[in-house]
Amino acid sequence: MKTAIMQPYFLPYLGYFQLISAADVFVVYDTVQYTKKGWINRNRMLRNGTDTKFSIPLKKDSDFLDISERCLSDTFDPVKLCNQIKGAYGKAPEFKTTMPLIEKIALYKSSSLFDFAHNSIRQCCDYLNITTPIRISSEVEGGVSNLHNTDRVIDICHRLGATGYINPPGGRGLYKPDIFQGEELKLQFIQPRMSDYPQFGAAFVPALSILDVMMFNSKEYIASTLLGEYDLAD
């Protein structure tokens, strides 16, 4: 049984969902420190042929709080965000099918950053028929963990009874196969292929939010083809 563990991101890119699909159990970190310059509450969409950032504003608070302790700002306007997305993708081939999902995600009633991002992931998985069970790290660990980095990953794997761990390619510099082998865990890295798809006939812009993928591709094609376009390597 293979597991994967990641921070939650709001409407993450296709590779995130490929990782979920590749795992038998997917764990989302909630009790891990929020990274201000990361992609937890921001992403990129296509607008006028170029990538444009969009973000979910947060209440001002300590930079040392966990993701589960951060809250959305009172200034966040989900209708405004939806209007921005409508303006960017109103003529996309799958707009009428995808936009109701995006509105449902944006209008989700929670002030918690973790809940808001976590819900966006679950809603997209349901839409794309990804059936991998998604667990929350604090529930698996029985509360806040005192472990970090490799030790924490291995502990979660053992708690779940996993025999393997899958990580994005950026983890090659962080995780050592021999350490995992010593814990009877097979370490693998996923490499998304990111095939081009038509984007209004302009030059392809890769690795945008999953909302871009869903606006230009049917959910059936994403599920049957794009989600499986990755390689696993030791």
N, C-alpha and C positions, 0 to 999 in steps of 0.2 A: 504494500500500500504506500503510495507516494503522496507526500504533502507539500504544500507551498505556503509561504508566510509573507505577507506584505503589509505595508501601511495602507490605509484607505485613501483613495483619491476621488475627487468629484469628477464623474464622467471620464474616467481614464482612457488611455489610448488602446487600440486593438490588442497590442501585445500583452496587456494586463489580463484581458479576457482569454487570450490563448493560454496564459499561465494557469488560470483557473480551470480551463478545459483539460489541460494536461495533468492536473492533479486529481487524486481521489478524494482528498479533503483540502480545502483552502481555509487558511486562518488569517483573519484581519487583526492587526495590532490596534488596540485602543489605549493601553497604558504604555505608550511610548512618546517621547518628547516631540512636540510639534516643531517642525523646522520651517522657519519663516521664509526661507528662500526656496523651499521645495514646491511640490505640485499638488499638495493635499487639497487646497481650496482654490486652485486656479488651473486653467488649461488653455488650449488653443483651438480656434475654429477658423474656417476659411471665410474670408470676407474680401470681395473685390479682387480675387485671385491671389491674395497673400494671407499668411497666417496672422491671426489677430488674437491677442490674449483676452480672456475673460476671467473674472474672479468672483468669489463669494467673500464680501468684506466681513472681518471679524471684529469683535469688541476688543478694545485695547486692554492688554493684560500682560502678565509676566511671560517672557520668552522661554521660561523653564517649565511651563505647565505641559502636561500630557495632552495628546489630541482629545481625549475624552473630557478634558477640563476646559477646552476652548469653546467659545460660543459665537454664534453669528451676530453681526452687528445689527442694531435696530434700524440701521439705514439700508439694509439689504432689501431690494425691491425685486421680487421674483418675476413680476409682470414686466418690468423693464428688461430683465435678462431675457425673458421669452421673446420680447419684441425685437431685441438685438439679433437673436437667433432666427426669428422669422424674416428679418430684413436680409440676413445673410443667405438663407437657404430656401426662401419662399418659392423659388423656381426649380429646386432640386427634384429629381424624379420620385423620391420616396418621402417627400415633405409631408404629404397628407397622412401617411401612415406613421411617420416617426414623431411628428410634432406633438400629438396628444401624449405620448410617453414622456417627452421632454417637459411638457407643462406639468404633468403629474409629479415628476421628480423635482422640478423647481418650486412647486407649490407645497411640497411636503412640510407638514407642520411640526417642526422641531427647531429649537435654538441651538442644539448641540452640534458642533462641527462633526464629531464622529458619526452621530446618527444620520446627519444629512448626507455625508459622503458615502457611508455604508449603505444607506437606502438607494443611492444612485447606482451602486454596483449591483445590488440585489435586483432592482427593477430591470436593469439592462440584461442581467442573466436570465431572468424570467422571460423577457421579450425574445431573447436569442435562443431559448430552450437549452441553456447551460444548466445541467442538473447536479453539478458538483456541490456537495454540502459545504456551506460557508459557516465557519465557527468564529467566535470572538475570543481573542487571546486571553483576556482576564477570566472568561468562563472556563477555558481549558486549563488554565493555571491555578484556578481557585482563588483568584484575587490578584493583587499587584505582585509582580515578580521582582526579586532582587538580582536576578541573573541578567546578563547582557550579551549582545552579539552572538557568537557561536554557541556559547553555553546555553543561552536562552532558546535558540533554535533547536538544539539537540534535545533539550528538556521537553519542549512542546512536542517534538517528534515522538519521543518515548511515551509521553502521556497519551498520545493518540494511537500508539502501537504501529507507527509507520516503519517501513523498511527502506524508504528512500526520501530524499529531499530535493526539490527542484527550485532553482533560483534564476533570476534574470542574468544575462551575461556580465553585468556590472559587478556581480558578486565574486567573480574569479579572483579578484585581488583581496577578498575578505575571507573566503572560506577555503580550507585546505582538505582535499579528498582523504588524506591519511587520517585526519582527526575524525572524520565521519566514519571511515572504515573501522576505526578502533571502537566506535559506538554501534557497529553493525548497521550502518546506514549508508546507502549508495547516494553520493552527491552527483547531481546532474544540472546542467545549465541549458536553458531554453534560448533558442536563437530565432526570433521572428523573421520571416522573409519579407513581409510588407510589400506585397504585389501592388502595382499601380492599379487604379480604377479611375474612370472618367470623373473629372471635377469641372463641369461647365466648359469642357474643351480646352482649358488652360493647362499649363505645365503642372504636373502632379506635385502636390505638397504632402509629404509623408508624415506619419506619426502624430496626426491631429487627434483631438478627442474622438471617442467612439461615436459621438453624435454625427461627426462628418461621415464616418463609414456608413452609419445607418441612413443618412440622408441620400446617399448615392447608390446604395446597394440594398436589395431586398433582404429581409431577415432570413429568408430561406437560403439565399446564396451565401450570406455571412455564416450561417450555421453549418452549411454543407461544405463550404470551400475555404473561406477566409480564416475561420477559427482554427483550421487544421494546417495552415501554412506556417509551420515552424519546424525546427529540428531540435532534438535533444542530444546533448553530448556530455561525456564525462569531463 
